[in-house]
């Protein structure tokens, strides 16, 4: 008989989730370094997902978990995997195009999209809190992205600013929508599946899709120097370590509100990108980023009983 899982104390789980966020932020910064040294998005996603799938498979084999999906779930698991393949490609494309912190901040609106998706499909109607939080989050995004170009020193310059960041923002929006769709379908179709097996299936689909894309179009691009290769290896190890640690922690996270600490990722990315890449954003954009993260944390807090 399995003993019940004992939640970790809040003083442990919050710093642990912040560590996960920092590891995943390091993964994204490593991806940007790999892009600057010759690798492209297809290569990075294929290597990262393939490495994560391989490690997860070893973990499942070591623990005696049966690897195999029921016939009824295979098509659904494939669709979910395709959603996450699109999310991975879009997010890394955004990271390659605009500052890492801004790409992650834009991507992290996916909880808001998930709320709207649940509402549109009749699954769950948003409460008053969601309706109040969403416009605040959008205002924070406008500040963080500096859509008006106010920090450029040229006054109001929406067109000029959009020329600078538009492509990257669109990629990040695509990542957010595909992430929300993947999570929605996962909860609806695969909620009863072992989380480790679900991770293996999803990562395997992502890896196969990216390998097929690269091989079919000849679009693989490898790093051109040792720094690029080190960054490619680092992003694979960091991604695998981050998600493995998150998988271990989630069953022991206790209150759902504790997972809000995972929203530390854009802040960690902002600090790391400044230290390692020389990327910096204006004070107005920092304030906007904090507004967005605060709004998402408020949205993720559990509803009060009664």
NURO-957825 format. One record per residue (C-alpha): z, y, x; chain. Coordinates in steps of 0.2 Angstrom, whole numbers, plus 2048, in hexadecimal, padded with zeros to 3 digits. Layout:
% NURO-957825
pt Z = Z Y = Y X = X ch = A
...
% end
This chain:
% NURO-957825
pt Z = 800 Y = 800 X = 800 ch = A
pt Z = 7FB Y = 811 X = 807 ch = A
pt Z = 809 Y = 81E X = 809 ch = A
pt Z = 806 Y = 82E X = 801 ch = A
pt Z = 7FF Y = 83C X = 80C ch = A
pt Z = 80D Y = 849 X = 810 ch = A
pt Z = 806 Y = 85B X = 810 ch = A
pt Z = 809 Y = 864 X = 820 ch = A
pt Z = 814 Y = 874 X = 820 ch = A
pt Z = 80C Y = 884 X = 81D ch = A
pt Z = 811 Y = 88A X = 82E ch = A
pt Z = 807 Y = 87C X = 835 ch = A
pt Z = 7F8 Y = 87B X = 82A ch = A
pt Z = 7F3 Y = 88D X = 82A ch = A
pt Z = 7F2 Y = 88F X = 83D ch = A
pt Z = 7E9 Y = 87E X = 83D ch = A
pt Z = 7DC Y = 884 X = 830 ch = A
pt Z = 7DA Y = 894 X = 83B ch = A
pt Z = 7D7 Y = 889 X = 84A ch = A
pt Z = 7C9 Y = 880 X = 840 ch = A
pt Z = 7C1 Y = 891 X = 83C ch = A
pt Z = 7C2 Y = 896 X = 84E ch = A
pt Z = 7BA Y = 885 X = 854 ch = A
pt Z = 7AC Y = 887 X = 847 ch = A
pt Z = 7A9 Y = 89A X = 84C ch = A
pt Z = 7A8 Y = 894 X = 85E ch = A
pt Z = 79A Y = 888 X = 858 ch = A
pt Z = 790 Y = 896 X = 850 ch = A
pt Z = 792 Y = 8A1 X = 860 ch = A
pt Z = 78C Y = 892 X = 86A ch = A
pt Z = 77D Y = 890 X = 85F ch = A
pt Z = 778 Y = 8A2 X = 862 ch = A
pt Z = 77A Y = 8A0 X = 875 ch = A
pt Z = 76F Y = 890 X = 874 ch = A
pt Z = 762 Y = 89A X = 86A ch = A
pt Z = 762 Y = 8A8 X = 877 ch = A
pt Z = 75E Y = 89B X = 884 ch = A
pt Z = 750 Y = 892 X = 87D ch = A
pt Z = 756 Y = 886 X = 86F ch = A
pt Z = 750 Y = 889 X = 85D ch = A
pt Z = 758 Y = 887 X = 84C ch = A
pt Z = 750 Y = 876 X = 849 ch = A
pt Z = 756 Y = 86F X = 859 ch = A
pt Z = 768 Y = 875 X = 857 ch = A
pt Z = 76A Y = 86F X = 846 ch = A
pt Z = 762 Y = 85E X = 84A ch = A
pt Z = 76D Y = 85B X = 859 ch = A
pt Z = 77D Y = 862 X = 851 ch = A
pt Z = 77B Y = 857 X = 841 ch = A
pt Z = 776 Y = 848 X = 84A ch = A
pt Z = 785 Y = 849 X = 856 ch = A
pt Z = 791 Y = 84C X = 847 ch = A
pt Z = 789 Y = 83D X = 83D ch = A
pt Z = 78B Y = 832 X = 84D ch = A
pt Z = 79D Y = 836 X = 850 ch = A
pt Z = 7A1 Y = 834 X = 83D ch = A
pt Z = 799 Y = 823 X = 83D ch = A
pt Z = 7A3 Y = 81E X = 84C ch = A
pt Z = 7B3 Y = 824 X = 843 ch = A
pt Z = 7AF Y = 81A X = 833 ch = A
pt Z = 7AB Y = 80A X = 83D ch = A
pt Z = 7BB Y = 80C X = 847 ch = A
pt Z = 7C5 Y = 80D X = 836 ch = A
pt Z = 7BC Y = 7FF X = 82E ch = A
pt Z = 7B4 Y = 80A X = 820 ch = A
pt Z = 7A5 Y = 801 X = 819 ch = A
pt Z = 795 Y = 80C X = 81C ch = A
pt Z = 78A Y = 80B X = 80D ch = A
pt Z = 786 Y = 814 X = 7FD ch = A
pt Z = 785 Y = 80D X = 7EB ch = A
pt Z = 773 Y = 80D X = 7E5 ch = A
pt Z = 777 Y = 819 X = 7D7 ch = A
pt Z = 77E Y = 826 X = 7E4 ch = A
pt Z = 770 Y = 825 X = 7F1 ch = A
pt Z = 764 Y = 832 X = 7E9 ch = A
pt Z = 772 Y = 83E X = 7E5 ch = A
pt Z = 778 Y = 83D X = 7F7 ch = A
pt Z = 767 Y = 841 X = 7FD ch = A
pt Z = 766 Y = 850 X = 7F2 ch = A
pt Z = 777 Y = 856 X = 7F8 ch = A
pt Z = 771 Y = 853 X = 80A ch = A
pt Z = 761 Y = 85D X = 807 ch = A
pt Z = 76C Y = 86C X = 801 ch = A
pt Z = 776 Y = 86B X = 811 ch = A
pt Z = 767 Y = 869 X = 81C ch = A
pt Z = 760 Y = 879 X = 814 ch = A
pt Z = 771 Y = 882 X = 816 ch = A
pt Z = 772 Y = 87D X = 829 ch = A
pt Z = 761 Y = 883 X = 82D ch = A
pt Z = 763 Y = 893 X = 823 ch = A
pt Z = 774 Y = 897 X = 82B ch = A
pt Z = 76E Y = 894 X = 83D ch = A
pt Z = 75E Y = 89E X = 839 ch = A
pt Z = 76A Y = 8AD X = 834 ch = A
pt Z = 775 Y = 8AB X = 844 ch = A
pt Z = 765 Y = 8AC X = 84E ch = A
pt Z = 75F Y = 8BC X = 845 ch = A
pt Z = 76F Y = 8C7 X = 843 ch = A
pt Z = 780 Y = 8C8 X = 84B ch = A
pt Z = 78A Y = 8B8 X = 848 ch = A
pt Z = 799 Y = 8C0 X = 83F ch = A
pt Z = 78D Y = 8C8 X = 832 ch = A
pt Z = 783 Y = 8B8 X = 82F ch = A
pt Z = 793 Y = 8AE X = 82C ch = A
pt Z = 79A Y = 8BC X = 821 ch = A
pt Z = 78B Y = 8BC X = 816 ch = A
pt Z = 78B Y = 8A9 X = 816 ch = A
pt Z = 79D Y = 8A9 X = 810 ch = A
pt Z = 799 Y = 8B0 X = 7FF ch = A
pt Z = 795 Y = 89E X = 7FA ch = A
pt Z = 7A6 Y = 89C X = 7F1 ch = A
pt Z = 7A0 Y = 8AB X = 7E5 ch = A
pt Z = 78F Y = 8A2 X = 7E3 ch = A
pt Z = 798 Y = 892 X = 7DF ch = A
pt Z = 7A2 Y = 89A X = 7D1 ch = A
pt Z = 793 Y = 8A2 X = 7C9 ch = A
pt Z = 78A Y = 891 X = 7CB ch = A
pt Z = 798 Y = 888 X = 7C2 ch = A
pt Z = 797 Y = 896 X = 7B4 ch = A
pt Z = 784 Y = 894 X = 7B2 ch = A
pt Z = 785 Y = 882 X = 7B0 ch = A
pt Z = 794 Y = 882 X = 7A4 ch = A
pt Z = 79F Y = 879 X = 7B0 ch = A
pt Z = 7AC Y = 887 X = 7B1 ch = A
pt Z = 7AD Y = 898 X = 7AB ch = A
pt Z = 7B3 Y = 8A5 X = 7B7 ch = A
pt Z = 7C4 Y = 8AD X = 7B4 ch = A
pt Z = 7C8 Y = 8C0 X = 7B4 ch = A
pt Z = 7CD Y = 8BF X = 7C7 ch = A
pt Z = 7BB Y = 8B9 X = 7CB ch = A
pt Z = 7B3 Y = 8C7 X = 7C2 ch = A
pt Z = 7BE Y = 8D4 X = 7CB ch = A
pt Z = 7BC Y = 8CC X = 7DC ch = A
pt Z = 7A9 Y = 8CB X = 7DC ch = A
pt Z = 7A5 Y = 8DE X = 7DC ch = A
pt Z = 7B2 Y = 8E1 X = 7E9 ch = A
pt Z = 7AA Y = 8D3 X = 7F4 ch = A
pt Z = 799 Y = 8DB X = 7F1 ch = A
pt Z = 79F Y = 8EC X = 7F6 ch = A
pt Z = 7A7 Y = 8E4 X = 806 ch = A
pt Z = 797 Y = 8DC X = 80A ch = A
pt Z = 78D Y = 8EC X = 808 ch = A
pt Z = 79A Y = 8F4 X = 815 ch = A
pt Z = 79A Y = 8E6 X = 821 ch = A
pt Z = 787 Y = 8E4 X = 821 ch = A
pt Z = 785 Y = 8F7 X = 822 ch = A
pt Z = 777 Y = 8F6 X = 815 ch = A
pt Z = 776 Y = 909 X = 815 ch = A
pt Z = 774 Y = 90B X = 828 ch = A
pt Z = 783 Y = 917 X = 829 ch = A
pt Z = 789 Y = 911 X = 83A ch = A
pt Z = 778 Y = 913 X = 842 ch = A
pt Z = 77B Y = 926 X = 844 ch = A
pt Z = 76B Y = 92A X = 83A ch = A
pt Z = 773 Y = 92D X = 829 ch = A
pt Z = 76E Y = 923 X = 81A ch = A
pt Z = 760 Y = 917 X = 820 ch = A
pt Z = 75F Y = 908 X = 814 ch = A
pt Z = 74D Y = 904 X = 819 ch = A
pt Z = 751 Y = 904 X = 82C ch = A
pt Z = 760 Y = 8FA X = 82A ch = A
pt Z = 758 Y = 8ED X = 820 ch = A
pt Z = 74A Y = 8EC X = 82D ch = A
pt Z = 758 Y = 8E7 X = 83A ch = A
pt Z = 761 Y = 8DA X = 830 ch = A
pt Z = 757 Y = 8D6 X = 820 ch = A
pt Z = 750 Y = 8C5 X = 827 ch = A
pt Z = 761 Y = 8BF X = 82D ch = A
pt Z = 76A Y = 8C4 X = 81D ch = A
pt Z = 75D Y = 8BB X = 812 ch = A
pt Z = 760 Y = 8AB X = 81D ch = A
pt Z = 772 Y = 8AD X = 81B ch = A
pt Z = 770 Y = 8AF X = 808 ch = A
pt Z = 766 Y = 89F X = 808 ch = A
pt Z = 774 Y = 896 X = 811 ch = A
pt Z = 781 Y = 89C X = 805 ch = A
pt Z = 777 Y = 897 X = 7F5 ch = A
pt Z = 772 Y = 886 X = 7FD ch = A
pt Z = 785 Y = 883 X = 802 ch = A
pt Z = 78B Y = 887 X = 7F1 ch = A
pt Z = 77E Y = 87B X = 7E9 ch = A
pt Z = 783 Y = 86E X = 7F5 ch = A
pt Z = 795 Y = 870 X = 7F1 ch = A
pt Z = 792 Y = 870 X = 7DE ch = A
pt Z = 788 Y = 860 X = 7DF ch = A
pt Z = 794 Y = 858 X = 7EA ch = A
pt Z = 7A2 Y = 85B X = 7DE ch = A
pt Z = 798 Y = 856 X = 7D0 ch = A
pt Z = 78F Y = 846 X = 7D7 ch = A
pt Z = 799 Y = 840 X = 7E6 ch = A
pt Z = 7AB Y = 846 X = 7E3 ch = A
pt Z = 7B1 Y = 834 X = 7E2 ch = A
pt Z = 7A9 Y = 82F X = 7F3 ch = A
pt Z = 7B3 Y = 82C X = 803 ch = A
pt Z = 7B3 Y = 83D X = 80B ch = A
pt Z = 7AE Y = 835 X = 81C ch = A
pt Z = 7A0 Y = 82C X = 815 ch = A
pt Z = 79A Y = 83B X = 80C ch = A
pt Z = 79A Y = 845 X = 81C ch = A
pt Z = 791 Y = 837 X = 825 ch = A
pt Z = 783 Y = 837 X = 818 ch = A
pt Z = 781 Y = 84A X = 817 ch = A
pt Z = 780 Y = 84C X = 82A ch = A
pt Z = 774 Y = 83D X = 82B ch = A
pt Z = 768 Y = 845 X = 81E ch = A
pt Z = 769 Y = 856 X = 827 ch = A
pt Z = 765 Y = 84E X = 838 ch = A
pt Z = 757 Y = 844 X = 831 ch = A
pt Z = 74F Y = 853 X = 828 ch = A
pt Z = 750 Y = 85E X = 838 ch = A
pt Z = 749 Y = 850 X = 843 ch = A
pt Z = 73B Y = 84D X = 837 ch = A
pt Z = 738 Y = 860 X = 836 ch = A
pt Z = 738 Y = 862 X = 849 ch = A
pt Z = 72D Y = 852 X = 84C ch = A
pt Z = 721 Y = 856 X = 83E ch = A
pt Z = 71E Y = 868 X = 843 ch = A
pt Z = 721 Y = 867 X = 855 ch = A
pt Z = 72E Y = 874 X = 853 ch = A
pt Z = 73B Y = 86E X = 85F ch = A
pt Z = 740 Y = 87A X = 86C ch = A
pt Z = 74C Y = 875 X = 87A ch = A
pt Z = 757 Y = 880 X = 885 ch = A
pt Z = 74F Y = 887 X = 894 ch = A
pt Z = 75E Y = 887 X = 89F ch = A
pt Z = 76F Y = 880 X = 8A2 ch = A
pt Z = 778 Y = 88D X = 898 ch = A
pt Z = 76D Y = 888 X = 889 ch = A
pt Z = 771 Y = 876 X = 88B ch = A
pt Z = 783 Y = 879 X = 88D ch = A
pt Z = 783 Y = 883 X = 87D ch = A
pt Z = 779 Y = 876 X = 873 ch = A
pt Z = 786 Y = 869 X = 879 ch = A
pt Z = 794 Y = 874 X = 875 ch = A
pt Z = 78E Y = 878 X = 863 ch = A
pt Z = 78D Y = 866 X = 85F ch = A
pt Z = 79E Y = 862 X = 866 ch = A
pt Z = 7A6 Y = 871 X = 85D ch = A
pt Z = 79E Y = 86D X = 84D ch = A
pt Z = 7A3 Y = 85B X = 84D ch = A
pt Z = 7B5 Y = 85F X = 853 ch = A
pt Z = 7B7 Y = 86D X = 846 ch = A
pt Z = 7B2 Y = 863 X = 837 ch = A
pt Z = 7BB Y = 853 X = 83D ch = A
pt Z = 7CB Y = 85E X = 83E ch = A
pt Z = 7C8 Y = 865 X = 82D ch = A
pt Z = 7C5 Y = 854 X = 826 ch = A
pt Z = 7D6 Y = 84F X = 82D ch = A
pt Z = 7DF Y = 85E X = 827 ch = A
pt Z = 7D8 Y = 860 X = 815 ch = A
pt Z = 7E2 Y = 851 X = 80E ch = A
pt Z = 7F2 Y = 859 X = 815 ch = A
pt Z = 7EF Y = 86B X = 811 ch = A
pt Z = 7FB Y = 86B X = 802 ch = A
pt Z = 7F7 Y = 87A X = 7F7 ch = A
pt Z = 7E5 Y = 87F X = 7F4 ch = A
pt Z = 7E8 Y = 891 X = 7F9 ch = A
pt Z = 7EC Y = 88B X = 80B ch = A
pt Z = 7DA Y = 887 X = 80E ch = A
pt Z = 7D6 Y = 89A X = 80C ch = A
pt Z = 7DB Y = 89B X = 81F ch = A
pt Z = 7CA Y = 893 X = 822 ch = A
pt Z = 7C3 Y = 8A5 X = 81E ch = A
pt Z = 7C9 Y = 8AA X = 82F ch = A
pt Z = 7B8 Y = 8A4 X = 836 ch = A
pt Z = 7AE Y = 8B4 X = 835 ch = A
pt Z = 7BC Y = 8BD X = 83D ch = A
pt Z = 7BD Y = 8B1 X = 84B ch = A
pt Z = 7AA Y = 8B2 X = 84D ch = A
pt Z = 7AB Y = 8C5 X = 84E ch = A
pt Z = 7B7 Y = 8C4 X = 85C ch = A
pt Z = 7AE Y = 8B6 X = 865 ch = A
pt Z = 79D Y = 8BE X = 863 ch = A
pt Z = 7A4 Y = 8CE X = 86A ch = A
pt Z = 7AC Y = 8C5 X = 879 ch = A
pt Z = 79E Y = 8B9 X = 87D ch = A
pt Z = 78E Y = 8C1 X = 876 ch = A
pt Z = 792 Y = 8D4 X = 877 ch = A
pt Z = 78F Y = 8D5 X = 864 ch = A
pt Z = 79A Y = 8E3 X = 85C ch = A
pt Z = 79A Y = 8EB X = 84B ch = A
pt Z = 7A0 Y = 8FC X = 845 ch = A
pt Z = 7B1 Y = 8FF X = 83E ch = A
pt Z = 7AA Y = 901 X = 82D ch = A
pt Z = 7A2 Y = 8F0 X = 82E ch = A
pt Z = 7B3 Y = 8E8 X = 834 ch = A
pt Z = 7BB Y = 8F0 X = 824 ch = A
pt Z = 7AE Y = 8E9 X = 819 ch = A
pt Z = 7B0 Y = 8D7 X = 821 ch = A
pt Z = 7C2 Y = 8D8 X = 81E ch = A
pt Z = 7BF Y = 8DD X = 80B ch = A
pt Z = 7B3 Y = 8CE X = 809 ch = A
pt Z = 7BF Y = 8C1 X = 811 ch = A
pt Z = 7CD Y = 8C8 X = 807 ch = A
pt Z = 7C3 Y = 8C7 X = 7F7 ch = A
pt Z = 7BE Y = 8B5 X = 7FB ch = A
pt Z = 7D1 Y = 8B0 X = 7FF ch = A
pt Z = 7D6 Y = 8B8 X = 7EE ch = A
pt Z = 7C9 Y = 8AE X = 7E5 ch = A
pt Z = 7CF Y = 89E X = 7ED ch = A
pt Z = 7E1 Y = 8A0 X = 7E8 ch = A
pt Z = 7E7 Y = 894 X = 7DB ch = A
pt Z = 7E9 Y = 89A X = 7C9 ch = A
pt Z = 7FB Y = 89D X = 7C4 ch = A
pt Z = 801 Y = 891 X = 7B7 ch = A
pt Z = 804 Y = 898 X = 7A6 ch = A
% end
